[in-house]
Amino acid sequence: MKYDILIIGSGLGGLVSGAILSKNGFNVCVLEKGPKPGGCLQSYIKDGGLFETGVHYIGSMSQGQTLYKILDYLGIIPELSLKQLDVNGFDRIRFKGDSTEYKYAQGYDNFIDTLSSRFPEEHKNIEEYCRILKNVCDKFPLYKLYNGNFVDKLDVIELDTYTEIAKITRNEKLRNVLAATNPLYDGIKHRTPFYIHALIMNSYIESAWRFNNGGNELVNALINVIKQAGGTTLTSKNVTKLVEEGGKIAKIYTEDGDVFEANNVISAIHPSQTVNLVETKMFRPVFRRRFAEFKQTVSPFVVNAVLKKPLYTENSNYYCYSTDNVWDYHNAKDAWPGVVSIFPTLEHQGYYSVSVLSNYAYEYLDKWHNSYSTYYKKSCRGEDYEDLKAQLSDKIIDSVSEIFPEIKNNVSIHSMTGLTYRDHIGAINGSFYGISKDHNDPLKTFILPQTKIPNLFFTGQNLNVHGVYGVTITSLITCSYFIGINNLLYDIQRER
Ligand SMILES: Cc1cc2nc3c(=O)[nH]c(=O)nc-3n(C[C@H](O)[C@H](O)[C@H](O)COP(=O)(O)OP(=O)(O)OC[C@H]3O[C@@H](n4cnc5c(N)ncnc54)[C@H](O)[C@@H]3O)c2cc1C
């Protein structure tokens, strides 16, 4: 069967693009290499606890806000069960040796007032921070569902997160508090662009939500949109080759020997991996080299614990630092973990689960680089790998127990390294968020959806901004090549 549009990868980018195009009359087929769709959006149950693979909270989901409007346009809001995080402290920041808890509140006025109660003399500076944040976001009008111009962004894409925050205040503690959720984007001093910080912070300050029943709810709802329009999502279809003939992708091969044809192909996997899959002379060596040389964001180390009682009663996430400098955690090898991010999920059949995220550089896993363990080919990485995971898990649990001792009374724990994310999701070097953006050379990592092969397109977290909000907006951009951006924005905005 020949499809209008074949999509590689059923993560959020692939599924949102598939749903939008299906709704607009295209015959879509999504191919997913894993046994389950959803990529980083998948949720799963283990030892009674409900866990997210990647997405622990999402922003801009109150009625009338951007993400809500897009999902409403797709008609799937009734299928989602969401819980809003604590309006007066959705994220809480702790530093070792400092008994104060610093809270991020939802709504700009509330955010300013709540932080100002901890830093009364900094009220004006906190207002200024919010003004600058909104200002930068305004340069990205698509995030408010308005069409814009790339030129608008040129004066902000070179701003650096560390420097911009440092310009706003001389108060070191406030500087650190304002950048404290930087694990959300693998923030690196003098590297991470301020627009990444701004777009992500803005979405959560607007509103912050968690899935009651896990991200699978969104995955299933999007797959239904595709299905109802006559499209298909096929799992266990690992795309291994794209063959260009006559200037177009003519055939798509999967590992199990199937061959697909489509008028257009959207690759929702890492663009560097896509480029490697394409047999063509249209991609010159210099282009291939550029894609091979992208630096990836750090890889995660995740401990998931099942508990009989909630770890804490606040409906909030915690970011807990072992130092008072939020830019140092990457270098905390001797004092690892430099930071733990704690995400509780909701009750599931009498059990409570909590995910604790930290970073653990892929280089430290070098020894097992050539080992692969997937659903289809389970291979044992050996006792020393299990020992390392156990040691790291103990350190994480010890670190969390300094604030929440109940974590030690868990029913079970399991952990995941960058190798888990590499093998199960296909993340290069197990990277958290794909390509690491650099304010010093922002255009180097700007990747357009359209490639030199006119029927091959990119989408997904590597193009613009990662995360549910960023990936959804990127899907709009990719789909606009088929539908037209003004038509798409008009339909999304209409009566919403
Ligand atoms: C630990 C962690 C925590 C996170 N927390 C949050 C959060 O709280 N909030 C938030 O908004 N974002 C969060 N993110 C980021 C967010 O999950 C991602 O940015 C987003 O889900 C990426 O979607 P994607 O479609 O671009 O890619 P992916 O989800 O990576 O999907 C790519 C899909 O393509 C498939 N695939 C790969 N290669 C092939 C192939 N050759 N053939 C067929 N299929 C293939 C993969 O199996 C996968 O299903 C988190 C990420 C991680 C890793």
PDBQT file of the ligand as one rigid body, heavy atoms in Angstrom, charges set to zero:
ROOT
HETATM    1  C1  LIG A 501      13.980  11.135  31.447  1.00  0.00    +0.000 C 
HETATM    2  C2  LIG A 501      13.243  12.205  30.675  1.00  0.00    +0.000 A 
HETATM    3  C3  LIG A 501      12.387  13.072  31.348  1.00  0.00    +0.000 A 
HETATM    4  C4  LIG A 501      11.668  14.044  30.636  1.00  0.00    +0.000 A 
HETATM    5  N1  LIG A 501      10.775  14.843  31.309  1.00  0.00    +0.000 NA
HETATM    6  C5  LIG A 501       9.982  15.689  30.600  1.00  0.00    +0.000 A 
HETATM    7  C6  LIG A 501       8.935  16.417  31.236  1.00  0.00    +0.000 A 
HETATM    8  O1  LIG A 501       8.706  16.281  32.448  1.00  0.00    +0.000 OA
HETATM    9  N2  LIG A 501       8.168  17.263  30.469  1.00  0.00    +0.000 N 
HETATM   10  C7  LIG A 501       8.369  17.410  29.130  1.00  0.00    +0.000 A 
HETATM   11  O2  LIG A 501       7.637  18.177  28.484  1.00  0.00    +0.000 OA
HETATM   12  N3  LIG A 501       9.357  16.727  28.500  1.00  0.00    +0.000 NA
HETATM   13  C8  LIG A 501      10.153  15.864  29.192  1.00  0.00    +0.000 A 
HETATM   14  N4  LIG A 501      11.119  15.147  28.554  1.00  0.00    +0.000 N 
HETATM   15  C9  LIG A 501      11.351  15.403  27.120  1.00  0.00    +0.000 C 
HETATM   16  C10 LIG A 501      10.279  14.765  26.251  1.00  0.00    +0.000 C 
HETATM   17  O3  LIG A 501       9.963  13.486  26.732  1.00  0.00    +0.000 OA
HETATM   18  C11 LIG A 501      10.795  14.663  24.810  1.00  0.00    +0.000 C 
HETATM   19  O4  LIG A 501      11.298  15.909  24.383  1.00  0.00    +0.000 OA
HETATM   20  C12 LIG A 501       9.733  14.226  23.815  1.00  0.00    +0.000 C 
HETATM   21  O5  LIG A 501       8.892  13.215  24.341  1.00  0.00    +0.000 OA
HETATM   22  C13 LIG A 501      10.451  13.745  22.558  1.00  0.00    +0.000 C 
HETATM   23  O6  LIG A 501       9.529  13.337  21.575  1.00  0.00    +0.000 OA
HETATM   24  P1  LIG A 501      10.050  12.923  20.137  1.00  0.00    +0.000 P 
HETATM   25  O7  LIG A 501       8.869  12.444  19.385  1.00  0.00    +0.000 OA
HETATM   26  O8  LIG A 501      10.859  13.985  19.541  1.00  0.00    +0.000 OA
HETATM   27  O9  LIG A 501      11.094  11.718  20.361  1.00  0.00    +0.000 OA
HETATM   28  P2  LIG A 501      10.985  10.301  21.071  1.00  0.00    +0.000 P 
HETATM   29  O10 LIG A 501      10.016  10.303  22.184  1.00  0.00    +0.000 OA
HETATM   30  O11 LIG A 501      12.394   9.918  21.362  1.00  0.00    +0.000 OA
HETATM   31  O12 LIG A 501      10.400   9.339  19.952  1.00  0.00    +0.000 OA
HETATM   32  C14 LIG A 501      11.151   8.795  18.909  1.00  0.00    +0.000 C 
HETATM   33  C15 LIG A 501      10.507   7.443  18.558  1.00  0.00    +0.000 C 
HETATM   34  O13 LIG A 501      11.119   6.949  17.370  1.00  0.00    +0.000 OA
HETATM   35  C16 LIG A 501      11.328   5.554  17.531  1.00  0.00    +0.000 C 
HETATM   36  N5  LIG A 501      12.406   5.169  16.616  1.00  0.00    +0.000 N 
HETATM   37  C17 LIG A 501      13.730   5.485  16.724  1.00  0.00    +0.000 A 
HETATM   38  N6  LIG A 501      14.403   4.979  15.673  1.00  0.00    +0.000 NA
HETATM   39  C18 LIG A 501      13.495   4.345  14.881  1.00  0.00    +0.000 A 
HETATM   40  C19 LIG A 501      13.581   3.638  13.651  1.00  0.00    +0.000 A 
HETATM   41  N7  LIG A 501      14.745   3.471  13.021  1.00  0.00    +0.000 N 
HETATM   42  N8  LIG A 501      12.434   3.122  13.114  1.00  0.00    +0.000 NA
HETATM   43  C20 LIG A 501      11.236   3.295  13.739  1.00  0.00    +0.000 A 
HETATM   44  N9  LIG A 501      11.103   3.951  14.907  1.00  0.00    +0.000 NA
HETATM   45  C21 LIG A 501      12.211   4.474  15.474  1.00  0.00    +0.000 A 
HETATM   46  C22 LIG A 501      11.688   5.409  19.008  1.00  0.00    +0.000 C 
HETATM   47  O14 LIG A 501      11.516   4.074  19.440  1.00  0.00    +0.000 OA
HETATM   48  C23 LIG A 501      10.709   6.386  19.639  1.00  0.00    +0.000 C 
HETATM   49  O15 LIG A 501       9.473   5.766  19.914  1.00  0.00    +0.000 OA
HETATM   50  C24 LIG A 501      11.846  14.161  29.239  1.00  0.00    +0.000 A 
HETATM   51  C25 LIG A 501      12.727  13.292  28.568  1.00  0.00    +0.000 A 
HETATM   52  C26 LIG A 501      13.406  12.322  29.279  1.00  0.00    +0.000 A 
HETATM   53  C27 LIG A 501      14.322  11.380  28.537  1.00  0.00    +0.000 C 
ENDROOT
TORSDOF 0
